[in-house]
Amino acid sequence: MAKINRRFIDKHWSVFLVRGALACVFGFVTLFGMLNNIENVVSMLAMLLLVMGIVDSVSALYASAKKHGWLTSVIDSVVDVAAALCLLFLAKDSLVNSLIIIAVYTAVSGVIDLFHGFLSTVDPTDRFIRVVVGILGCVMGCVIINAGSFEQMTFIRFFGAYMLIVGITSLIYGVHNRSQNIEDKIARKEVAKKSTRKKTTKKNKK
């Protein structure tokens, strides 16, 4: 099992599952036609980001107690909450401002995912997932900037598909990290047992 670089761990595995589930619900609702205008999409996205920000804040508190990874959780939380508040208050009744905020948020999230992909783990599965999602985020940010040339429904479906992909990959990431966590605990127990046996053997020899 590849070891995690714990200096950059930002979330407990359960946080990825929560974020993934929320993104999947949003993506599904948006993609399959339950939201039929951008204003509704923006409102729902703002609430989604606000909830994600709260989840990340809880994760930051947990990480601070563990003495590692709290800063990255704080950054994620700040980005989520700032985007949510901007959508709720600064972009009210302005579709152009809403799209700009969503574009910037999506691109910044992509950069953060790339950062985590290359620096937070040496596990190939984790790295692949974060890098792919990071690239998608950067590309999606550029697409949203040019969304003025899209029909509203085309943009809504496209963005819904993107969020669904993000949600599914986050769920996979969470499940994979849970497996890593279990394997890591088992490995540590084995090391502890071997260490105890060695100490016992040395005492018996004396």
Secondary structure, 3 states (H helix, E strand, C coil): CCCECHHHCCCCHHHHHHHHHHHHHHHHHHHCCCCCCHHHHHHHHHHHHHHHHHHHHHHHHHHHHHCCCHHHHHHHHHHHHHHHHHHHHHCCCCHHHHHHHHHHHHHHHHHHHHHHHHHCECCHHHHHHHHHHHHHHHHHHHHHHCHHHCCHHHHHHHHHHHHHHHHHHHHHHHHHHHHHHHHHHHHHHHHHHHHHHHHHHHHHHC
